Amino acid sequence: MEWATLPLKRYAEFTGRSRRKEYWMFFLLCLVVALVIGFVEGLLGLSGMIGPYGPISTLFLLAILVPSIAVGIRRLHDTDRSGWWILIAFVPFVGGLILLVFYVLEGTRGPNEYGPDPKGEDLANTFA
C-alpha cells in the first residue's frame, strides 16, 4: 500500500525519479477507487450529473490530477526522458501508446541527469 500512496505524499513534486512499481501501484489504486466510486454513484443515481461523471467522481479526478501528472513526469525521468514527453499523450491514436511504452520500460540504472536511481542500486556495486 505504501507504493500506491507515495505519489500522494509527493503531491506536486515534479523533480526526481519514480520506479515502475510506484507508478503502476498508484495507477491500480486510482483505478480501484474510481470503480468503487462509480459503483456507489450508480447505486445512488448520481452518475451523469456532471457530463458522464457524478459529483464524487469529479472531485476524485480533480484531487488526483496533479499527483498523476507528477508521478508520470517522474516516471519519464526514470527512463532518462524529459517530463515534456507527457504531452505526447495529446497526439491522437499513437501518443498514448508511446507514453505507455515509456512507462513500461525499465528505468535507467544508476544516476541520470534527473537524480539517483530510485532502486538505490549503485553501478559500482552491480558489476563488482
C-alpha positions as CSV (number, residue, x, y, z in Angstrom):
1,M,0.0,0.0,0.0
2,E,3.0,2.3,0.7
3,W,3.9,2.3,-3.0
4,A,0.4,3.2,-4.0
5,T,0.2,6.2,-1.7
6,L,3.8,7.5,-2.2
7,P,2.7,9.8,-5.2
8,L,0.1,11.4,-2.9
9,K,2.9,12.2,-0.4
10,R,5.0,13.6,-3.2
11,Y,1.9,15.5,-4.4
12,A,3.4,18.2,-6.6
13,E,7.0,17.1,-6.8
14,F,7.9,17.2,-10.5
15,T,11.6,16.5,-10.0
16,G,13.4,13.3,-9.3
17,R,12.6,9.8,-10.4
18,S,9.8,7.2,-9.7
19,R,10.1,3.5,-10.1
20,R,7.7,1.4,-12.3
21,K,6.3,-0.1,-9.1
22,E,5.4,3.3,-7.7
23,Y,3.7,4.4,-10.9
24,W,1.7,1.3,-11.6
25,M,0.6,0.7,-7.9
26,F,-0.7,4.3,-7.9
27,F,-2.5,3.7,-11.2
28,L,-4.0,0.5,-9.7
29,L,-5.1,2.3,-6.6
30,C,-6.8,5.1,-8.6
31,L,-8.5,2.6,-10.8
32,V,-9.9,0.6,-7.9
33,V,-11.1,3.8,-6.1
34,A,-12.7,5.1,-9.3
35,L,-14.5,1.8,-9.9
36,V,-15.8,1.8,-6.3
37,I,-16.9,5.5,-6.6
38,G,-18.6,4.8,-9.9
39,F,-20.5,1.8,-8.5
40,V,-21.6,3.8,-5.5
41,E,-22.7,6.7,-7.7
42,G,-24.6,4.3,-9.9
43,L,-26.4,2.9,-6.9
44,L,-27.3,6.4,-5.6
45,G,-28.4,7.6,-9.1
46,L,-25.7,10.3,-9.1
47,S,-23.8,9.2,-12.2
48,G,-24.2,11.5,-15.2
49,M,-24.8,14.7,-13.2
50,I,-21.6,16.4,-14.5
51,G,-21.1,15.2,-18.0
52,P,-20.6,11.4,-17.8
53,Y,-19.4,11.7,-14.2
54,G,-21.0,12.1,-10.9
55,P,-20.0,14.7,-8.3
56,I,-17.9,12.3,-6.2
57,S,-16.1,11.1,-9.4
58,T,-15.4,14.6,-10.4
59,L,-13.9,15.5,-7.1
60,F,-11.8,12.4,-7.1
61,L,-10.5,13.1,-10.6
62,L,-9.6,16.7,-9.7
63,A,-7.9,15.5,-6.5
64,I,-5.6,13.1,-8.3
65,L,-4.9,15.3,-11.3
66,V,-1.7,16.9,-10.0
67,P,-0.2,13.8,-8.4
68,S,-1.0,11.8,-11.6
69,I,0.9,14.2,-13.7
70,A,3.8,14.5,-11.2
71,V,4.3,10.7,-11.0
72,G,4.1,10.4,-14.8
73,I,6.8,13.0,-15.2
74,R,9.0,11.4,-12.6
75,R,8.4,8.0,-14.3
76,L,9.6,9.6,-17.6
77,H,12.7,11.0,-15.7
78,D,13.5,7.4,-14.6
79,T,13.7,6.4,-18.2
80,D,16.0,9.4,-18.8
81,R,13.4,11.4,-20.8
82,S,12.2,14.9,-20.2
83,G,8.9,15.4,-18.5
84,W,7.7,17.2,-21.6
85,W,7.2,13.8,-23.2
86,I,4.0,13.6,-21.3
87,L,2.4,15.9,-23.8
88,I,2.7,13.2,-26.5
89,A,-0.5,11.8,-25.0
90,F,-2.3,14.5,-26.9
91,V,-1.3,13.0,-30.3
92,P,-4.3,11.1,-31.5
93,F,-4.1,7.3,-31.7
94,V,-0.4,6.7,-31.1
95,G,0.5,9.3,-28.4
96,G,-1.0,7.3,-25.6
97,L,0.6,4.1,-26.8
98,I,4.1,5.7,-27.0
99,L,3.6,7.0,-23.5
100,L,2.5,3.6,-22.3
101,V,5.7,2.0,-23.7
102,F,7.8,4.7,-21.9
103,Y,6.0,3.9,-18.6
104,V,6.6,0.1,-19.0
105,L,10.3,0.4,-19.9
106,E,12.8,-0.3,-17.1
107,G,14.4,2.8,-15.7
108,T,18.0,3.9,-16.3
109,R,20.3,2.0,-14.0
110,G,22.4,4.2,-11.7
111,P,22.1,8.0,-11.6
112,N,21.0,10.0,-14.6
113,E,20.5,13.8,-15.1
114,Y,17.2,13.7,-13.1
115,G,18.6,12.2,-9.9
116,P,19.9,9.0,-8.3
117,D,18.4,5.6,-9.1
118,P,15.2,5.1,-7.1
119,K,16.0,1.4,-6.7
120,G,19.1,2.5,-4.7
121,E,21.5,0.4,-6.7
122,D,25.0,1.7,-7.4
123,L,26.6,0.6,-10.7
124,A,29.9,0.2,-8.9
125,N,28.4,-2.5,-6.7
126,T,26.4,-4.1,-9.5
127,F,29.4,-5.1,-11.5
128,A,31.8,-5.8,-8.6
